[in-house]
Amino acid sequence: MPTIIHADLDAFYASVEQLDDPALRGKPVIVGGRPGDRGVVSASSYEARAFGVFSAMPLRTAARRCPQGVFLPGRPDRYRELSRMVMAIFASYTPQVEPISLDEAFLDVTHSAAAFGDGPTIARHIKRRVLDEVGLVVSVGVATNKLCAKVASDLRKPDALVVVPAGEEAAFLAPLPIRRLWGVGPQAQQALAEYGVTTIGQLAALSSATLHRRFGKHGDDLRSRASGIDPGRVESMQAPKSVGHEHTFETDSADPGRLEATLLDLAESVASRLRRHDLAARAVQLKLRYEGFETLTRQAPLPQATRDSRPLYETGVALLRKTQVAGRGVRLIGLTAISLTDAQQLTLFGAPARNDRLSRSIDAVRERFGDESITRARLLTDRPHRRFDFGERPDVTEDVENEA
């Protein structure tokens, strides 16, 4: 039986600020910028959350809710430094560590029992070491799959240690509100309310036919998750040499507007993945496949290293307009970020930093509520059918081959 741990540093950015400046301990700390800035909150301490201040909230709203808050711009280099220390602790128990962001990761410790003990024992060791060696508090969930481990770590924050025994996954989830289930955003909650469903157990009790009629394949996935079933594996992540997404059309398309809209969708996905890896791209590669599987690739440098979707999209469109044969149907289109570099080399203050904070806030909302929860207005009409289901990870190519 697998043993999966989800570890999540509590109020990470704000906790780092309180760690480094003891005078901030016990005070409402809000990281992201000044009270009058147009940006959003990157992180808030639990003292600030008591006033209703949360991540992705506009800073001006946070200032109204918590005028006595201590507003700080953030120190990305310091956060990365401590993140690396914490991830090294995780890696000392298993090579199977999947970082989700700077402050959280999944660990598969199934084969670590002989050396370190069972899952709960390893979780206690991790919590103690992170506190003793780094000075931060980490919440941990232990279960037989990623879904239940993630829900468990979130359940009793801060400083949580929640264990879901094997065979009790469905019973553990049953009394919880449906918003805690992966893939259940506000729209899905509203739709399920029409069936009287407010808890995960009630969702699991709905018939497969009912859920499939209402949500299609996503309904089948929802019922499986509500029953505590999650086949996802912990995927050890090494820095990729490229990050790309592709889309195959149901029927070949020669419509420039549709192709460009698809590129915008792909650029959003690629940029999000770059931010997850804390990487930036210095060049973009476009891939076009025509009928008969004839495939063309073209690449071009970016004006500067970036992990923002706009320059990725604009460069991709420029390549498309040079490459596409008028009137010839495209079967597949792909966009890949290449010539990757560590994002620490980006300008982390000023306009680029503000854009990056906004993008990360959007990433956080999509992670919580699904990929369709926030989208660009253009994609409301032109958005292509994605190759992955609501709540699942996109089909990502992370090539490890040398660049051509």
C-alpha positions in Angstrom: 0.0 0.0 0.0 1.5 3.4 -0.9 2.4 5.9 1.8 2.1 9.5 0.6 3.0 12.6 2.5 1.9 16.2 1.7 3.9 18.8 3.5 2.9 22.5 3.4 4.8 25.3 5.1 2.3 27.4 7.1 1.9 31.0 5.8 5.4 30.6 4.3 6.4 34.1 3.2 4.9 35.8 6.2 6.4 33.2 8.5 9.9 33.8 7.0 9.5 37.5 7.7 8.5 36.8 11.3 11.4 34.3 11.6 14.0 36.9 10.5 12.5 39.8 12.5 11.3 38.7 15.9 9.5 42.0 16.4 7.0 40.9 13.8 6.0 37.8 15.7 2.4 37.9 16.8 1.6 40.8 14.5 -0.5 40.7 11.3 2.1 40.5 8.5 1.0 41.0 4.9 3.5 40.2 2.1 3.0 41.6 -1.4 3.6 45.4 -1.3 2.5 48.6 0.3 -1.1 49.2 1.4 -1.8 51.6 -1.5 -0.3 49.5 -4.2 -2.4 48.0 -7.0 -1.0 44.5 -6.4 -2.3 41.6 -4.5 -1.4 39.8 -1.3 1.2 37.1 -1.8 0.9 35.7 1.8 -0.6 36.7 5.1 0.2 35.6 8.6 -2.4 33.8 10.7 -2.8 37.0 12.7 -3.7 38.8 9.5 -6.1 36.1 8.4 -8.1 36.7 11.5 -9.0 40.0 9.9 -10.0 38.3 6.7 -6.8 38.9 4.7 -5.9 36.1 2.4 -3.6 35.4 -0.6 -4.6 36.9 -4.0 -6.7 39.6 -2.3 -6.0 43.2 -3.6 -3.6 45.0 -1.3 -6.0 47.9 -0.9 -8.7 45.6 0.3 -6.3 44.1 2.8 -5.4 47.5 4.0 -9.1 48.3 4.6 -9.7 45.0 6.5 -6.5 45.2 8.5 -5.2 48.8 8.7 -2.8 47.9 11.5 -1.2 45.2 9.4 2.6 45.3 8.7 2.9 45.4 4.9 6.1 44.1 3.3 7.2 43.9 -0.3 8.7 40.4 0.0 12.1 38.9 -0.4 12.1 36.2 -3.2 15.8 35.3 -2.8 15.3 34.6 0.9 12.2 32.5 0.3 14.0 30.4 -2.3 16.9 29.9 0.1 14.8 28.5 2.9 12.7 26.5 0.4 15.8 24.7 -0.8 16.7 23.9 2.8 13.3 22.4 3.5 13.2 20.5 0.2 16.7 19.0 1.1 15.2 17.7 4.4 12.3 16.1 2.4 14.8 14.5 0.0 16.8 13.0 2.9 13.8 10.6 3.5 13.0 9.7 -0.1 14.2 10.5 -3.7 10.5 10.7 -4.7 9.8 14.3 -3.9 7.4 16.3 -6.1 7.6 20.1 -5.3 4.3 21.9 -6.0 5.6 25.3 -5.2 8.3 26.8 -3.0 6.3 25.9 0.2 4.8 22.5 -0.5 5.6 19.1 -1.9 4.4 15.5 -2.1 6.6 12.7 -0.9 6.3 9.0 -1.6 7.8 7.3 1.4 6.4 3.9 0.6 9.9 2.3 0.5 11.4 4.4 3.3 9.9 2.5 6.2 12.9 0.2 6.7 15.2 3.1 7.2 13.0 5.7 8.9 9.8 4.1 10.1 6.2 4.3 8.9 4.5 7.3 7.4 3.4 9.0 10.6 6.9 8.5 12.1 8.5 10.1 9.1 6.0 13.0 9.2 6.9 13.7 12.8 10.6 13.6 12.0 10.1 16.1 9.1 8.1 18.5 11.3 10.7 18.5 14.0 13.6 18.9 11.6 12.1 21.7 9.6 11.4 23.5 12.9 14.8 22.9 14.4 16.9 23.3 11.3 15.0 26.0 9.4 12.8 27.6 12.1 9.5 27.2 10.2 6.4 25.2 10.9 5.1 22.7 8.4 1.7 21.0 8.3 1.7 17.4 7.1 -0.9 15.0 5.9 -0.2 11.2 5.6 -2.4 8.9 3.4 -2.4 6.3 0.8 -2.8 8.8 -2.1 -2.1 12.4 -3.0 -5.7 13.6 -2.7 -6.2 12.5 0.8 -2.7 13.6 1.9 -3.4 17.1 0.6 -6.8 17.4 2.2 -5.4 16.1 5.5 -2.5 18.6 5.6 -5.0 21.5 5.0 -7.5 20.3 7.6 -6.0 21.5 10.9 -3.6 24.2 10.1 -1.4 25.6 11.4 1.1 22.9 12.6 -1.1 20.0 11.5 -0.3 16.3 11.5 -3.3 14.4 10.2 -3.1 10.7 9.3 -5.7 9.0 7.1 -5.5 5.2 7.8 -5.5 2.8 4.8 -9.1 1.8 4.0 -10.6 4.9 5.6 -10.2 7.3 2.8 -13.9 7.6 1.9 -14.9 7.9 5.6 -12.3 10.6 6.2 -13.6 12.7 3.3 -17.3 12.1 3.8 -18.2 14.8 6.4 -16.0 17.5 4.7 -17.5 20.3 2.6 -17.3 19.6 -1.2 -15.1 22.7 -1.7 -12.2 20.7 -0.2 -12.3 18.3 -3.1 -10.0 18.8 -6.0 -11.9 20.1 -9.1 -14.9 21.5 -7.2 -14.9 25.2 -7.7 -17.7 27.7 -7.2 -19.6 26.7 -10.4 -19.4 23.0 -9.5 -20.5 23.8 -6.0 -23.5 25.7 -7.2 -24.4 22.9 -9.6 -24.1 20.2 -6.9 -26.3 22.3 -4.6 -29.1 21.7 -7.0 -28.9 18.0 -6.0 -28.7 18.9 -2.3 -25.0 18.0 -2.2 -22.9 20.0 0.3 -20.5 17.3 1.6 -18.1 15.0 -0.1 -20.0 12.0 1.3 -23.2 13.2 -0.3 -21.3 13.6 -3.6 -20.0 10.1 -3.4 -23.6 8.8 -2.8 -24.9 10.3 -6.1 -25.3 7.8 -8.9 -22.7 7.7 -11.6 -25.4 8.2 -14.2 -26.5 11.5 -12.6 -23.0 12.9 -12.3 -22.1 11.8 -15.8 -25.3 13.5 -17.2 -24.5 16.7 -15.4 -20.7 16.9 -15.7 -19.7 14.4 -18.4 -16.3 12.7 -17.8 -15.6 15.2 -15.0 -18.5 13.7 -13.1 -17.0 10.3 -13.2 -13.7 11.7 -11.8 -15.6 13.7 -9.1 -17.3 10.5 -7.9 -14.0 8.6 -7.7 -12.3 11.4 -5.8 -15.3 11.7 -3.4 -14.8 8.0 -2.7 -11.2 8.6 -1.8 -9.7 7.2 -5.0 -6.8 9.0 -6.6 -4.4 7.1 -8.9 -2.0 10.0 -9.3 1.6 9.2 -8.5 4.3 11.4 -6.9 6.5 12.6 -9.8 10.0 13.6 -8.9 10.7 16.8 -10.6 14.1 17.8 -12.0 14.7 21.0 -13.8 13.4 20.5 -17.3 15.3 21.7 -20.4 12.0 22.7 -22.0 8.4 23.1 -21.0 5.8 22.7 -23.7 2.1 22.2 -24.4 0.3 20.9 -27.5 -3.3 20.9 -28.8 -4.7 18.5 -31.4 -7.8 19.8 -33.2 -10.7 17.5 -33.7 -10.8 18.7 -37.3 -7.9 20.4 -39.1 -8.1 24.2 -38.8 -6.7 26.8 -41.2 -8.5 29.7 -39.3 -5.7 32.1 -38.2 -8.0 33.5 -35.4 -8.6 30.0 -33.9 -4.9 29.1 -34.2 -3.8 32.3 -32.4 -6.4 31.8 -29.7 -5.1 28.3 -29.2 -1.6 29.7 -28.9 -2.8 32.1 -26.2 -4.3 29.2 -24.2 -1.0 27.2 -24.6 1.1 30.2 -23.6 -0.9 30.6 -20.4 -0.3 26.9 -19.6 3.4 27.1 -20.4 3.9 30.2 -18.3 2.2 28.7 -15.4 4.4 25.6 -15.6 7.5 27.8 -15.8 6.5 29.6 -12.6 5.9 26.2 -10.9 9.5 25.2 -11.7 10.7 28.7 -10.8 12.2 28.9 -14.3 12.2 31.5 -17.1 12.5 31.1 -20.9 14.9 32.8 -23.2 13.4 31.4 -26.5 10.2 29.9 -27.8 9.6 27.0 -30.2 6.4 26.7 -32.4 5.3 23.3 -33.6 2.8 22.8 -36.5 1.6 19.4 -37.7 -0.4 19.2 -40.9 -2.4 16.4 -42.5 -0.2 13.4 -43.3 1.7 14.1 -40.0 4.1 16.6 -41.8 5.6 18.5 -38.9 7.4 21.9 -38.9 9.2 23.5 -36.0 10.4 27.1 -35.8 12.0 28.9 -32.9 12.9 32.5 -32.0 14.6 34.3 -29.0 12.5 36.3 -26.6 13.3 40.0 -25.9 14.4 38.9 -22.4 14.1 35.9 -20.1 10.5 35.6 -18.9 7.9 33.3 -17.4 5.0 35.6 -18.3 2.5 34.4 -20.9 2.3 37.6 -23.0 5.8 37.6 -24.6 5.5 33.8 -25.0 2.3 34.3 -26.9 3.5 37.3 -29.0 6.6 35.5 -30.1 4.6 32.3 -30.9 2.1 34.4 -33.0 5.0 36.0 -34.9 6.4 32.6 -35.7 2.9 31.3 -36.7 2.4 34.1 -39.1 5.8 33.5 -40.8 5.3 29.7 -40.9 1.6 28.9 -41.6 0.7 28.1 -45.1 -2.5 30.0 -46.0 -5.5 27.8 -46.4 -3.7 24.6 -45.2 -5.3 22.9 -42.3 -3.3 22.4 -39.1 -3.8 19.2 -37.2 -1.7 20.0 -34.1 -0.2 23.2 -32.7 2.4 23.3 -29.9 4.3 26.0 -28.0 7.5 25.2 -26.1 9.6 27.4 -23.8 13.3 26.6 -24.4 16.7 27.9 -23.4 15.5 27.9 -19.8 17.2 29.7 -17.0 16.8 30.1 -13.2 14.1 32.7 -12.6 16.3 34.3 -9.9 18.0 36.1 -12.8 14.8 38.0 -13.6 14.2 41.5 -12.4 12.2 40.8 -9.2 11.1 44.4 -8.5 9.2 47.0 -10.4 6.7 46.2 -13.2 8.1 42.7 -13.9 7.7 41.8 -10.2 4.2 43.1 -10.1 3.3 41.1 -13.2 4.8 38.0 -11.7 2.9 38.4 -8.4 -0.3 38.8 -10.3 0.4 35.7 -12.4 1.2 33.7 -9.3 -2.0 34.8 -7.7 -3.9 33.6 -10.7 -2.0 30.3 -10.6 -3.1 29.9 -6.9 -6.8 30.5 -7.8 -6.6 28.0 -10.7 -4.9 25.4 -8.5 -7.7 25.8 -5.9 -10.7 26.1 -8.2 -9.7 24.6 -11.5 -8.2 25.8 -14.8 -11.4 27.4 -16.0 -11.9 29.6 -12.9 -9.9 32.5 -14.4 -9.4 33.0 -18.1 -8.7 35.8 -20.6 -11.8 37.3 -22.2 -10.8 36.3 -25.7 -10.8 32.7 -24.7 -14.4 32.7 -23.5 -15.4 32.4 -27.1 -12.3 31.1 -28.9 -11.0 28.8 -26.2 -10.1 25.4 -27.7 -11.1 22.1 -26.1 -8.2 21.2 -23.8 -6.7 17.8 -23.8 -7.1 17.4 -20.0 -10.1 17.3 -17.8 -11.2 19.9 -15.3 -9.2 19.4 -12.1 -6.4 17.3 -13.8 -3.0 18.4 -14.7 -2.4 19.4 -18.3 -0.6 17.2 -20.7 2.8 18.6 -20.4 5.9 17.8 -22.3 9.1 18.4 -20.3 11.8 17.4 -22.7 15.2 16.3 -21.4 16.8 16.1 -24.8 19.3 18.6 -26.0 17.9 21.5 -27.9 18.3 21.4 -31.7 
